[in-house]
Amino acid sequence: MFTTPMTDIVGCSYPILQAGMAGGPTTPQLVAAVSEAGGLGTIGAGYLPPEQIKRAIEEVRRLTDRPFAVNLFAPESFGPPDETAARMNEWLNRYRERLNLAPGTMPAKFQETFEEQLQVVLDERVPVFSFTFGIPAPELIDKLKSRGIKLIGTATTVREALALEEAGIDLIVAQGSEAGGHRGTFLGHYQDGLVGTMALVPQIVAKVRTPVIASGGIMDGRGIVASLALGASGVQMGTAFLTCDESGAHEQHKRAILQSGEEDTTVTVAFSGKAARGIKNDFISEMKQYPGSIPEYPIQHKLTQDIRKAAANENNPQYMSLWAGQALRLHRTRPAGKLIAELMSEASDTLQRLSQYREG
């Protein structure tokens, strides 16, 4: 009943893709549990060095023989740190002082090398590779395809979806504005890509031949059926999995989701320099008073790293990046496999209920 182009392309039983949330939530246990239950689990490897990506892949394969994905950030050009970064680093010392940290120094390295990360995906012949923040170079896409790896890209506008289709991507995630975490916008300003899922999905479906995956605000079986009704071939869910038993999200992050509602998230560039949706806290609020320009990603992300890490160690959610989508009130705390089963049962029940409205 629920076989779609998404399930045919990536080999999962159900049209559910667990989002590749970088920074710790997507443990091998979570990824394997989602895949084992019939969805497509994803290792959020954007911040991981190559050797850790390899270990994560090996651990997932030890736990399941089902298909899974690895997610990376498409490389973006950024200049060397300048006075903007230096002024920000000085400003951030007020938070370091509160957390008993030493004054900040300028990092020597701001991110992992994408090509080195991707080489692990190629060498390990991961079944599915997903990416966001842009489109990898054509030669890299060709290498991935030559190894039989299926590709999933992220779009926040029709224009971006058309660019992904032109690049030969197998599946397109339509990321609505409700989605938690970083915005995937790569053509134009992120504010122009804040289109709601219900408006974005059918417009992309109408303009591309590539199967589309709906993302943003989907937390239950009703959301899955609604997405399929809009023309999507599947859904990507992130926040729904953050409170699962296997999630590696910090306990304060989970607690914030459990205690928050639809009015408690906002889109901010304060933590990383790139727009992302998360739960409001003191850091986001106070950074609105910063008089200068916030450095671009990944510079700002690296500059705030020690603050976020110290806050996590102290169980202080006011200085942590608590990424979450707008439908977080629909959270559940249970094993990922049980969540998948419930989602599909709810989808079936929803279809059954809708059948009552047939003409005649």
ChimeraX attribute file (.defattr): number of C-alpha atoms within 10 A of each C-alpha:
attribute: neighborCount
match mode: 1-to-1
recipient: residues
	/A:1	5
	/A:2	15
	/A:3	13
	/A:4	17
	/A:5	19
	/A:6	25
	/A:7	20
	/A:8	12
	/A:9	14
	/A:10	23
	/A:11	19
	/A:12	24
	/A:13	19
	/A:14	24
	/A:15	26
	/A:16	26
	/A:17	28
	/A:18	26
	/A:19	27
	/A:20	25
	/A:21	25
	/A:22	20
	/A:23	14
	/A:24	16
	/A:25	23
	/A:26	27
	/A:27	23
	/A:28	27
	/A:29	19
	/A:30	26
	/A:31	35
	/A:32	31
	/A:33	24
	/A:34	29
	/A:35	30
	/A:36	22
	/A:37	19
	/A:38	22
	/A:39	29
	/A:40	29
	/A:41	31
	/A:42	29
	/A:43	29
	/A:44	28
	/A:45	26
	/A:46	23
	/A:47	18
	/A:48	19
	/A:49	16
	/A:50	20
	/A:51	11
	/A:52	14
	/A:53	21
	/A:54	18
	/A:55	12
	/A:56	22
	/A:57	22
	/A:58	13
	/A:59	16
	/A:60	24
	/A:61	17
	/A:62	11
	/A:63	15
	/A:64	17
	/A:65	11
	/A:66	21
	/A:67	22
	/A:68	28
	/A:69	27
	/A:70	24
	/A:71	24
	/A:72	23
	/A:73	22
	/A:74	20
	/A:75	18
	/A:76	13
	/A:77	7
	/A:78	11
	/A:79	7
	/A:80	8
	/A:81	16
	/A:82	9
	/A:83	9
	/A:84	13
	/A:85	19
	/A:86	16
	/A:87	14
	/A:88	20
	/A:89	19
	/A:90	13
	/A:91	16
	/A:92	18
	/A:93	19
	/A:94	13
	/A:95	18
	/A:96	20
	/A:97	12
	/A:98	10
	/A:99	18
	/A:100	12
	/A:101	14
	/A:102	10
	/A:103	13
	/A:104	18
	/A:105	11
	/A:106	13
	/A:107	10
	/A:108	7
	/A:109	10
	/A:110	16
	/A:111	16
	/A:112	15
	/A:113	15
	/A:114	18
	/A:115	14
	/A:116	13
	/A:117	22
	/A:118	22
	/A:119	16
	/A:120	18
	/A:121	25
	/A:122	20
	/A:123	11
	/A:124	13
	/A:125	14
	/A:126	20
	/A:127	20
	/A:128	24
	/A:129	22
	/A:130	26
	/A:131	23
	/A:132	23
	/A:133	20
	/A:134	20
	/A:135	21
	/A:136	20
	/A:137	11
	/A:138	11
	/A:139	9
	/A:140	15
	/A:141	17
	/A:142	15
	/A:143	13
	/A:144	23
	/A:145	16
	/A:146	11
	/A:147	15
	/A:148	14
	/A:149	22
	/A:150	20
	/A:151	22
	/A:152	23
	/A:153	29
	/A:154	27
	/A:155	29
	/A:156	29
	/A:157	25
	/A:158	20
	/A:159	14
	/A:160	24
	/A:161	25
	/A:162	17
	/A:163	17
	/A:164	24
	/A:165	17
	/A:166	11
	/A:167	16
	/A:168	15
	/A:169	21
	/A:170	22
	/A:171	26
	/A:172	29
	/A:173	30
	/A:174	32
	/A:175	28
	/A:176	26
	/A:177	26
	/A:178	24
	/A:179	28
	/A:180	29
	/A:181	24
	/A:182	21
	/A:183	24
	/A:184	27
	/A:185	23
	/A:186	20
	/A:187	16
	/A:188	11
	/A:189	10
	/A:190	19
	/A:191	12
	/A:192	11
	/A:193	22
	/A:194	19
	/A:195	18
	/A:196	18
	/A:197	23
	/A:198	18
	/A:199	12
	/A:200	23
	/A:201	27
	/A:202	20
	/A:203	16
	/A:204	26
	/A:205	21
	/A:206	11
	/A:207	12
	/A:208	17
	/A:209	11
	/A:210	20
	/A:211	22
	/A:212	30
	/A:213	28
	/A:214	31
	/A:215	34
	/A:216	26
	/A:217	28
	/A:218	27
	/A:219	25
	/A:220	22
	/A:221	21
	/A:222	17
	/A:223	20
	/A:224	27
	/A:225	23
	/A:226	18
	/A:227	23
	/A:228	20
	/A:229	11
	/A:230	19
	/A:231	19
	/A:232	27
	/A:233	26
	/A:234	27
	/A:235	27
	/A:236	26
	/A:237	24
	/A:238	25
	/A:239	29
	/A:240	26
	/A:241	29
	/A:242	28
	/A:243	25
	/A:244	22
	/A:245	16
	/A:246	22
	/A:247	21
	/A:248	20
	/A:249	22
	/A:250	19
	/A:251	14
	/A:252	16
	/A:253	23
	/A:254	20
	/A:255	13
	/A:256	20
	/A:257	28
	/A:258	16
	/A:259	11
	/A:260	18
	/A:261	17
	/A:262	15
	/A:263	12
	/A:264	18
	/A:265	24
	/A:266	20
	/A:267	25
	/A:268	22
	/A:269	20
	/A:270	22
	/A:271	25
	/A:272	22
	/A:273	20
	/A:274	24
	/A:275	21
	/A:276	26
	/A:277	23
	/A:278	24
	/A:279	29
	/A:280	22
	/A:281	18
	/A:282	11
	/A:283	17
	/A:284	21
	/A:285	13
	/A:286	10
	/A:287	16
	/A:288	11
	/A:289	8
	/A:290	13
	/A:291	9
	/A:292	10
	/A:293	11
	/A:294	20
	/A:295	25
	/A:296	17
	/A:297	20
	/A:298	18
	/A:299	23
	/A:300	22
	/A:301	20
	/A:302	19
	/A:303	25
	/A:304	24
	/A:305	14
	/A:306	17
	/A:307	24
	/A:308	24
	/A:309	15
	/A:310	17
	/A:311	20
	/A:312	19
	/A:313	11
	/A:314	10
	/A:315	15
	/A:316	15
	/A:317	22
	/A:318	18
	/A:319	21
	/A:320	27
	/A:321	26
	/A:322	23
	/A:323	25
	/A:324	30
	/A:325	31
	/A:326	25
	/A:327	23
	/A:328	26
	/A:329	17
	/A:330	16
	/A:331	21
	/A:332	20
	/A:333	15
	/A:334	13
	/A:335	17
	/A:336	29
	/A:337	21
	/A:338	14
	/A:339	19
	/A:340	23
	/A:341	16
	/A:342	14
	/A:343	20
	/A:344	20
	/A:345	14
	/A:346	18
	/A:347	20
	/A:348	17
	/A:349	15
	/A:350	17
	/A:351	15
	/A:352	11
	/A:353	10
	/A:354	10
	/A:355	10
	/A:356	9
	/A:357	8
	/A:358	6
	/A:359	5
	/A:360	4
